[in-house]
Every structure is written in C-alpha cells, then in structure tokens.
C-alpha cells in the first residue's frame, strides 16, 4: 500500500522537527526523522497497527513518541497521513 502525506501533516511534521532541533539539538531531530521513516515503512506492511479512534471516519492513531501521535486513514489503495500531533501543542487534546 502507498502512503500519502497530507499538506497539514507535512507542515506539522516540519514544525515538530524544527522544535526538536531548536530545543534539544540536531541529533534529536534526526532521531525523530528516522523513527518516523521506520514507522511509515512498517505502516505499509501493517496498516492497522494504530488504534481505531474514529470508526465512522475510519481514522486510526499511532503513538510515535511519548509526545507525538500520528493520525491516518486507510483508503482502498493508500494510507493517508492526516496529521502529526504533538501534545506540547495542546495537552488538552489528549482526550480525543
């Protein structure tokens, strides 16, 4: 299955990487990028790895790091990454 990243997800991803580099250094940013790539590779083989957070809209989530969650939707022939959500952005959103 092909993974497609939405514009919103790409924007959020870059914001998270920039934050990590500014706050914790380049190596932490690179680690996050590697973890994300590993997850996306795994997702192509196991699309239902995430938890079902909205059955009606078919949205699933995966906890990438303790602060970052990826939301995605499985379509017929592709997986769409909807967003990267960092709890440091708004911790109250944890109760989806």
ZIVENRA-V288645 format. One record per run of one state. SS is the DSSP state (2 for helix, 1 for strand, 0 for the rest). FROM is the first residue (numbers start at 1). LEN is the number of residues. If there is no record, write none. Layout:
ss:SS from:FROM len:LEN
ss:SS from:FROM len:LEN
This chain:
ss:0 from:1 len:1
ss:1 from:2 len:4
ss:0 from:6 len:1
ss:2 from:7 len:18
ss:0 from:25 len:1
ss:2 from:26 len:20
ss:0 from:46 len:5
ss:1 from:51 len:4
ss:0 from:55 len:4
ss:1 from:59 len:5
ss:0 from:64 len:4
ss:1 from:68 len:7
ss:0 from:75 len:3
ss:1 from:78 len:9
ss:0 from:87 len:4
ss:2 from:91 len:4
ss:0 from:95 len:2
